[in-house]
């Protein structure tokens, strides 16, 4: 019985001592059992995932080493959205290069924002969707479902001078024609 206790204590001390000697980042911790490191044949190509900042692999002594180059800076993807419920106060002001589209959108709760996105599949005349999406500043916040009007940021559009109107889509009104002034 004493021999089993001493063996279990020694094994625990080695595991704990190894963890103290070589700290492991929170990204590389797993609940899978530890296995012995294996060697990779020299002909096998290794790729690094595009979105992971580092890839770590166990070294011969069981320590974690960084084997990936630093990740290049990339822009965060735009959050996807659904059509806003309705829109009001839509305006298209003519500029030297085209026009600026602005207005307000009716969204489902206070954590939602709105923006003008190009209508997919239509090149000319340009058509836009007023999309609502979860505001990135409100991630982790619990919101009550309550209709609310929010201002969509103005969208600058390059267009020909001959164009006189622009079409905007919402859930309630699938086609709102806005004159360009």
Secondary structure, 3 states (H helix, E strand, C coil): CHHHHHHHHHHHHHHHHHHHHCCCCCCCCCCCCCCCCCCCCCCCCCCCCCCCCCCEEECCCCCEEECCCCCCCCCCCCCCCEECCEEEEEEEEECCCEEEEEEEEEEEECCEEEEEEECCCCCCCCEEEEEEEECHHHCCCCCCEEEEEEEEEEEEEECCCCCCEEEEECCCCCCEEEEEC
